[in-house]
Amino acid sequence: MELIGLTLIFIIAGCIAIATALSAVFIWIGSKFTSVPNTTFGKAFYAALLSSVAVWALTGMGTALFGIGSVAGWLLGIIITLWILKYVYATDWGKALLIWLFTGVAHVIVAVIMIILLVTGSIALAL
């Protein structure tokens, strides 16, 4: 049973790493698409990591303090993410919004992957 718990921790950590890397790819593509100067994958990964931590932290704090973290934290997370993109790429709010839209695609893809892993893992545990 301890092996299953450790395996789930690795799966969750892997999903977070994949989500950050995938978000970085889409941030990088979005920054190229919006013609932001000096776009690098390193900047994209930095922005993805910062925004992921910000959204997770704000959602968690909102849930713990107000019981509405999933909505309030998410909305505040979007604003913080836009500010992070604006700061990292030294661009305006409009371009930051366009870059952010590309990360939405990444999060949908990772959510689907996580659901598939959850379902297949549950089926495997039931056997």
Backbone as a printed PyTorch tensor [residue, N CA C, xyz], in Angstrom:
tensor([[[  0.8210,  -1.1930,   0.0000],
         [  0.0000,   0.0000,   0.0000],
         [  0.8660,   1.2590,   0.0000]],

        [[  2.0450,   1.2050,   0.6720],
         [  2.9320,   2.3600,   0.6890],
         [  3.4740,   2.6560,  -0.7020]],

        [[  3.6750,   1.6020,  -1.4870],
         [  4.1600,   1.7730,  -2.8520],
         [  3.1360,   2.5210,  -3.6990]],

        [[  1.8610,   2.2500,  -3.4730],
         [  0.8070,   2.9250,  -4.2260],
         [  0.8060,   4.4180,  -3.8840]],

        [[  0.9380,   4.7570,  -2.5950],
         [  0.9770,   6.1630,  -2.1920],
         [  2.1670,   6.8880,  -2.7790]],

        [[  3.3250,   6.2350,  -2.7800],
         [  4.5260,   6.8300,  -3.3560],
         [  4.3720,   6.9910,  -4.8650]],

        [[  3.7610,   6.0150,  -5.4920],
         [  3.5150,   6.0890,  -6.9320],
         [  2.6000,   7.2600,  -7.2630]],

        [[  1.5560,   7.4520,  -6.4660],
         [  0.6420,   8.5780,  -6.7060],
         [  1.3440,   9.9130,  -6.5340]],

        [[  2.2470,  10.0060,  -5.5660],
         [  3.0150,  11.2430,  -5.3730],
         [  3.8620,  11.5300,  -6.6110]],

        [[  4.5100,  10.4860,  -7.1460],
         [  5.3170,  10.6700,  -8.3540],
         [  4.4520,  11.0350,  -9.5550]],

        [[  3.2680,  10.4520,  -9.6550],
         [  2.3580,  10.7790, -10.7580],
         [  1.9210,  12.2360, -10.6580]],

        [[  1.5680,  12.6760,  -9.4520],
         [  1.1510,  14.0680,  -9.2630],
         [  2.3100,  15.0200,  -9.5630]],

        [[  3.5070,  14.7100,  -9.0570],
         [  4.6830,  15.5470,  -9.3310],
         [  4.9800,  15.5780, -10.8290]],

        [[  4.8330,  14.4390, -11.4780],
         [  5.0430,  14.3730, -12.9280],
         [  4.0340,  15.2160, -13.6810]],

        [[  2.7840,  15.1700, -13.2350],
         [  1.7490,  15.9860, -13.8840],
         [  2.0200,  17.4760, -13.7030]],

        [[  2.4960,  17.8570, -12.5220],
         [  2.8330,  19.2680, -12.2900],
         [  4.0060,  19.6860, -13.1770]],

        [[  5.0190,  18.8290, -13.2800],
         [  6.1700,  19.1340, -14.1410],
         [  5.7430,  19.2200, -15.6010]],

        [[  4.8990,  18.2920, -16.0280],
         [  4.4080,  18.3060, -17.4100],
         [  3.5680,  19.5570, -17.6500]],

        [[  2.7190,  19.9010, -16.6800],
         [  1.8800,  21.0960, -16.8240],
         [  2.7260,  22.3570, -16.9560]],

        [[  3.7730,  22.4640, -16.1410],
         [  4.6420,  23.6410, -16.2030],
         [  5.3920,  23.6930, -17.5230]],

        [[  5.9490,  22.5600, -17.9400],
         [  6.6820,  22.5220, -19.2060],
         [  5.7530,  22.8030, -20.3840]],

        [[  4.5520,  22.2210, -20.3540],
         [  3.6070,  22.4460, -21.4450],
         [  3.1350,  23.8990, -21.4630]],

        [[  2.8850,  24.4520, -20.2870],
         [  2.5330,  25.8720, -20.2160],
         [  3.6560,  26.7370, -20.7650]],

        [[  4.9010,  26.3740, -20.4350],
         [  6.0490,  27.1330, -20.9360],
         [  6.1170,  27.0860, -22.4550]],

        [[  5.8370,  25.9280, -23.0290],
         [  5.8430,  25.8170, -24.4980],
         [  4.8010,  26.7480, -25.0930]],

        [[  3.6020,  26.7370, -24.5210],
         [  2.5450,  27.5890, -25.0700],
         [  2.7810,  29.0640, -24.7840]],

        [[  3.3870,  29.3840, -23.6460],
         [  3.7610,  30.7790, -23.3840],
         [  4.8100,  31.2270, -24.3960]],

        [[  5.7670,  30.3570, -24.6640],
         [  6.8140,  30.6710, -25.6350],
         [  6.2150,  30.8750, -27.0270]],

        [[  5.3110,  29.9860, -27.4410],
         [  4.6360,  30.1340, -28.7440],
         [  3.8260,  31.4230, -28.7610]],

        [[  3.1060,  31.6830, -27.6650],
         [  2.3110,  32.9050, -27.5910],
         [  3.1570,  34.1590, -27.6540]],

        [[  4.3180,  34.1250, -27.0090],
         [  5.1870,  35.3000, -27.0460],
         [  5.7680,  35.5050, -28.4380]],

        [[  6.0560,  34.4140, -29.1460],
         [  6.5150,  34.5370, -30.5350],
         [  5.3930,  35.0800, -31.4150]],

        [[  4.1840,  34.5730, -31.1970],
         [  3.0170,  34.9790, -31.9880],
         [  2.7060,  36.4620, -31.8120]],

        [[  2.8790,  36.9750, -30.6020],
         [  2.5740,  38.3810, -30.3320],
         [  3.7580,  39.3060, -30.6020]],

        [[  4.8340,  38.7610, -31.1390],
         [  6.0250,  39.5370, -31.5160],
         [  6.6720,  40.2700, -30.3420]],

        [[  6.7070,  39.6160, -29.1960],
         [  7.3950,  40.1830, -28.0380],
         [  8.8930,  39.9810, -28.2630]],

        [[  9.6960,  41.0260, -28.0970],
         [ 11.1410,  40.8600, -28.3120],
         [ 11.8020,  40.0360, -27.2120]],

        [[ 12.9310,  39.4330, -27.5550],
         [ 13.7400,  38.6400, -26.6210],
         [ 12.9700,  37.4970, -25.9700]],

        [[ 12.2520,  36.7410, -26.7800],
         [ 11.5310,  35.5940, -26.2330],
         [ 12.4550,  34.3880, -26.2010]],

        [[ 12.5460,  33.7750, -25.0390],
         [ 13.3320,  32.5550, -24.8870],
         [ 12.4810,  31.5390, -24.1360]],

        [[ 12.8550,  30.2710, -24.2840],
         [ 12.1350,  29.2370, -23.5600],
         [ 12.3940,  29.3700, -22.0590]],

        [[ 13.5660,  29.8380, -21.6890],
         [ 13.8760,  30.0460, -20.2710],
         [ 12.9280,  31.0490, -19.6310]],

        [[ 12.6770,  32.1560, -20.3200],
         [ 11.7270,  33.1460, -19.8110],
         [ 10.3340,  32.5470, -19.7220]],

        [[  9.9700,  31.7650, -20.7310],
         [  8.6500,  31.1420, -20.7430],
         [  8.5010,  30.1710, -19.5750]],

        [[  9.5430,  29.3750, -19.3160],
         [  9.4860,  28.4240, -18.2070],
         [  9.4180,  29.1640, -16.8750]],

        [[ 10.1830,  30.2250, -16.7430],
         [ 10.1710,  31.0470, -15.5300],
         [  8.7720,  31.6190, -15.2930]],

        [[  8.1650,  32.1700, -16.3370],
         [  6.8140,  32.7310, -16.2190],
         [  5.7940,  31.6390, -15.8940]],

        [[  5.9260,  30.4740, -16.5190],
         [  5.0000,  29.3760, -16.2580],
         [  5.1180,  28.8900, -14.8170]],

        [[  6.3380,  28.7670, -14.3370],
         [  6.5570,  28.3110, -12.9660],
         [  5.9950,  29.3130, -11.9580]],

        [[  6.3000,  30.5950, -12.1640],
         [  5.7860,  31.6260, -11.2540],
         [  4.2610,  31.6770, -11.2640]],

        [[  3.6650,  31.6210, -12.4440],
         [  2.2100,  31.7080, -12.5020],
         [  1.5500,  30.4640, -11.9210]],

        [[  2.1460,  29.2960, -12.1140],
         [  1.5830,  28.0740, -11.5200],
         [  1.6000,  28.1530, -10.0030]],

        [[  2.7240,  28.5630,  -9.4530],
         [  2.8360,  28.6900,  -7.9980],
         [  1.8390,  29.7250,  -7.4860]],

        [[  1.7110,  30.8380,  -8.1920],
         [  0.7960,  31.8930,  -7.7600],
         [ -0.6490,  31.4000,  -7.7550]],

        [[ -1.0620,  30.7400,  -8.8140],
         [ -2.4490,  30.2730,  -8.8990],
         [ -2.7280,  29.2120,  -7.8360]],

        [[ -1.8160,  28.2540,  -7.6670],
         [ -2.0190,  27.2090,  -6.6520],
         [ -2.0670,  27.8260,  -5.2590]],

        [[ -1.1670,  28.7490,  -4.9680],
         [ -1.1170,  29.3680,  -3.6430],
         [ -2.3710,  30.1960,  -3.3810]],

        [[ -2.7820,  31.0020,  -4.3570],
         [ -3.9570,  31.8450,  -4.1610],
         [ -5.2310,  31.0210,  -4.0210]],

        [[ -5.3450,  29.9660,  -4.8040],
         [ -6.5160,  29.1060,  -4.6990],
         [ -6.5460,  28.4110,  -3.3370]],

        [[ -5.3910,  27.9280,  -2.9010],
         [ -5.3220,  27.2780,  -1.5970],
         [ -5.6370,  28.2230,  -0.4530]],

        [[ -5.0600,  29.4290,  -0.5040],
         [ -5.3260,  30.4080,   0.5550],
         [ -6.7760,  30.8490,   0.5420]],

        [[ -7.3230,  31.0380,  -0.6450],
         [ -8.7290,  31.4400,  -0.7400],
         [ -9.6580,  30.3880,  -0.1870]],

        [[ -9.3420,  29.1320,  -0.4430],
         [-10.1560,  28.0450,   0.0910],
         [-10.0320,  27.9690,   1.5970]],

        [[ -8.8100,  28.0750,   2.1020],
         [ -8.5900,  27.9720,   3.5450],
         [ -9.2300,  29.1370,   4.3040]],

        [[ -9.1460,  30.3330,   3.7520],
         [ -9.6260,  31.5120,   4.4660],
         [-11.1060,  31.7980,   4.2560]],

        [[-11.5590,  31.6510,   3.0100],
         [-12.9150,  32.0770,   2.6860],
         [-13.8340,  30.9510,   2.2210]],

        [[-13.2730,  29.8070,   1.9130],
         [-14.0820,  28.7020,   1.4110],
         [-14.4940,  28.8700,  -0.0370]],

        [[-13.9400,  29.8770,  -0.7090],
         [-14.2960,  30.1230,  -2.1120],
         [-13.0480,  30.2170,  -2.9790]],

        [[-12.0500,  29.4650,  -2.6150],
         [-10.7610,  29.5750,  -3.2890],
         [-10.7940,  29.2210,  -4.7500]],

        [[-11.6540,  28.3140,  -5.1250],
         [-11.6370,  27.8850,  -6.5130],
         [-12.0980,  28.9860,  -7.4630]],

        [[-12.9430,  29.8850,  -7.0240],
         [-13.4040,  30.9780,  -7.8820],
         [-12.5610,  32.2340,  -7.6690]],

        [[-12.4780,  32.6750,  -6.4250],
         [-11.7380,  33.9070,  -6.1220],
         [-10.2580,  33.7450,  -6.4280]],

        [[ -9.6850,  32.6220,  -6.0500],
         [ -8.2710,  32.3780,  -6.3090],
         [ -7.9750,  32.2790,  -7.7880]],

        [[ -8.8870,  31.6790,  -8.5310],
         [ -8.7020,  31.5350,  -9.9690],
         [ -8.7170,  32.8990, -10.6500]],

        [[ -9.6770,  33.7390, -10.2910],
         [ -9.7600,  35.0710, -10.8990],
         [ -8.5550,  35.9340, -10.5270]],

        [[ -8.1770,  35.8830,  -9.2540],
         [ -6.9910,  36.6310,  -8.8280],
         [ -5.7370,  36.0390,  -9.4680]],

        [[ -5.7340,  34.7230,  -9.6400],
         [ -4.6120,  34.0530, -10.2930],
         [ -4.4220,  34.5040, -11.7270]],

        [[ -5.5160,  34.7380, -12.4310],
         [ -5.4300,  35.2370, -13.8120],
         [ -4.7750,  36.6160, -13.8240]],

        [[ -5.2040,  37.4830, -12.9230],
         [ -4.6360,  38.8330, -12.8720],
         [ -3.1500,  38.7750, -12.5320]],

        [[ -2.7990,  37.9430, -11.5530],
         [ -1.3900,  37.7980, -11.1670],
         [ -0.5850,  37.2070, -12.3220]],

        [[ -1.1550,  36.2140, -13.0110],
         [ -0.4630,  35.6110, -14.1530],
         [ -0.2290,  36.6370, -15.2530]],

        [[ -1.2230,  37.4620, -15.5290],
         [ -1.0460,  38.5160, -16.5380],
         [  0.0500,  39.4880, -16.1090]],

        [[  0.0760,  39.8200, -14.8280],
         [  1.1270,  40.7100, -14.3350],
         [  2.4950,  40.0490, -14.4710]],

        [[  2.5820,  38.7490, -14.1630],
         [  3.8500,  38.0210, -14.2930],
         [  4.3130,  38.0300, -15.7410]],

        [[  3.3980,  37.7490, -16.6770],
         [  3.7580,  37.7630, -18.1010],
         [  4.1860,  39.1540, -18.5360]],

        [[  3.4660,  40.1610, -18.0670],
         [  3.8160,  41.5420, -18.3980],
         [  5.2100,  41.8810, -17.8650]],

        [[  5.5160,  41.4330, -16.6590],
         [  6.8050,  41.7120, -16.0250],
         [  7.9470,  40.9480, -16.7080]],

        [[  7.7610,  39.6300, -16.9040],
         [  8.8300,  38.7970, -17.4560],
         [  9.1770,  39.2290, -18.8820]],

        [[  8.1740,  39.5480, -19.6650],
         [  8.4140,  39.9170, -21.0640],
         [  8.4750,  41.4160, -21.3070]],

        [[  8.3030,  42.2150, -20.2650],
         [  8.3400,  43.6820, -20.3880],
         [  7.4510,  44.1450, -21.5390]],

        [[  6.1910,  43.7430, -21.4800],
         [  5.2440,  44.0600, -22.5440],
         [  4.0000,  44.7210, -21.9530]],

        [[  2.9950,  44.9730, -22.7900],
         [  1.7790,  45.6150, -22.3030],
         [  0.7320,  44.5580, -21.9150]],

        [[ -0.3800,  45.0260, -21.3460],
         [ -1.4110,  44.1210, -20.8500],
         [ -2.0770,  43.3360, -21.9840]],

        [[ -2.2430,  43.9580, -23.1370],
         [ -2.8840,  43.2870, -24.2730],
         [ -2.0800,  42.0930, -24.7610]],

        [[ -0.7720,  42.2860, -24.9130],
         [  0.0780,  41.1730, -25.3420],
         [  0.1740,  40.1080, -24.2620]],

        [[  0.1880,  40.5270, -23.0080],
         [  0.2100,  39.5580, -21.9070],
         [ -1.0580,  38.6950, -21.9320]],

        [[ -2.1980,  39.3050, -22.2410],
         [ -3.4530,  38.5580, -22.3350],
         [ -3.4060,  37.5530, -23.4810]],

        [[ -2.8840,  37.9590, -24.6200],
         [ -2.7710,  37.0330, -25.7530],
         [ -1.8350,  35.8700, -25.4300]],

        [[ -0.7350,  36.1720, -24.7650],
         [  0.1860,  35.1010, -24.3580],
         [ -0.5240,  34.1560, -23.3900]],

        [[ -1.2760,  34.7060, -22.4590],
         [ -1.9730,  33.8950, -21.4650],
         [ -2.9870,  32.9440, -22.1060]],

        [[ -3.6230,  33.3760, -23.1790],
         [ -4.6070,  32.5210, -23.8420],
         [ -3.9800,  31.2030, -24.3150]],

        [[ -2.7180,  31.2480, -24.6950],
         [ -2.0420,  30.0270, -25.1150],
         [ -1.8600,  29.0570, -23.9410]],

        [[ -1.7090,  29.5790, -22.7310],
         [ -1.5540,  28.6900, -21.5820],
         [ -2.8590,  27.9750, -21.2530]],

        [[ -3.9720,  28.5930, -21.5950],
         [ -5.2650,  27.9440, -21.3890],
         [ -5.3490,  26.6300, -22.1450]],

        [[ -4.8090,  26.6320, -23.3480],
         [ -4.7710,  25.4090, -24.1490],
         [ -3.9510,  24.3450, -23.4240]],

        [[ -2.8280,  24.7420, -22.8670],
         [ -1.9590,  23.8000, -22.1560],
         [ -2.6700,  23.1990, -20.9530]],

        [[ -3.3830,  24.0010, -20.2160],
         [ -4.0590,  23.5010, -19.0220],
         [ -5.1970,  22.5370, -19.3670]],

        [[ -5.8760,  22.7780, -20.4560],
         [ -6.9250,  21.8430, -20.8920],
         [ -6.3090,  20.5020, -21.2690]],

        [[ -5.1990,  20.5320, -21.9890],
         [ -4.5200,  19.2950, -22.3840],
         [ -4.0660,  18.5210, -21.1570]],

        [[ -3.4550,  19.1910, -20.2060],
         [ -2.9700,  18.5140, -19.0020],
         [ -4.1360,  17.9910, -18.1680]],

        [[ -5.2280,  18.7230, -18.1050],
         [ -6.4010,  18.2460, -17.3630],
         [ -6.9250,  16.9430, -17.9620]],

        [[ -6.9680,  16.8730, -19.2760],
         [ -7.4160,  15.6460, -19.9370],
         [ -6.4650,  14.4960, -19.6210]],

        [[ -5.1530,  14.7520, -19.6680],
         [ -4.1650,  13.7160, -19.3410],
         [ -4.3330,  13.2530, -17.8940]],

        [[ -4.5430,  14.1980, -16.9760],
         [ -4.7050,  13.8310, -15.5740],
         [ -5.9730,  12.9980, -15.3590]],

        [[ -7.0430,  13.3380, -16.0420],
         [ -8.2810,  12.5600, -15.9320],
         [ -8.0660,  11.1480, -16.4520]],

        [[ -7.3690,  11.0310, -17.5710],
         [ -7.0870,   9.7060, -18.1310],
         [ -6.2410,   8.8920, -17.1560]],

        [[ -5.2050,   9.5100, -16.5690],
         [ -4.3700,   8.8050, -15.5880],
         [ -5.1670,   8.4090, -14.3480]],

        [[ -6.0400,   9.2820, -13.8980],
         [ -6.8580,   8.9870, -12.7260],
         [ -7.7960,   7.8130, -12.9910]],

        [[ -8.4460,   7.8330, -14.1390],
         [ -9.3800,   6.7630, -14.4800],
         [ -8.6470,   5.4420, -14.6570]],

        [[ -7.5460,   5.4460, -15.4080],
         [ -6.8210,   4.2100, -15.6220],
         [ -6.1810,   3.7010, -14.3320]],

        [[ -5.7040,   4.6090, -13.4840],
         [ -5.1520,   4.2120, -12.1920],
         [ -6.2190,   3.6170, -11.2910]],

        [[ -7.4140,   4.1990, -11.2910],
         [ -8.5130,   3.6600, -10.4860],
         [ -8.9360,   2.2800, -10.9690]],

        [[ -8.9690,   2.1040, -12.2720],
         [ -9.3280,   0.7970, -12.8300],
         [ -8.2620,  -0.2340, -12.4640]],

        [[ -6.9810,   0.1730, -12.5560],
         [ -5.9050,  -0.7530, -12.2210],
         [ -5.9490,  -1.1460, -10.7430]],

        [[ -6.2770,  -0.2030,  -9.8630],
         [ -6.3610,  -0.5110,  -8.4380],
         [ -7.5660,  -1.4060,  -8.1230]],

        [[ -8.6270,  -1.2750,  -8.9080],
         [ -9.8220,  -2.0900,  -8.6740],
         [ -9.6130,  -3.5350,  -9.0860]],

        [[ -8.6790,  -3.7660,  -9.9980],
         [ -8.4400,  -5.1420, -10.4550],
         [ -7.6580,  -5.8480,  -9.4280]]])
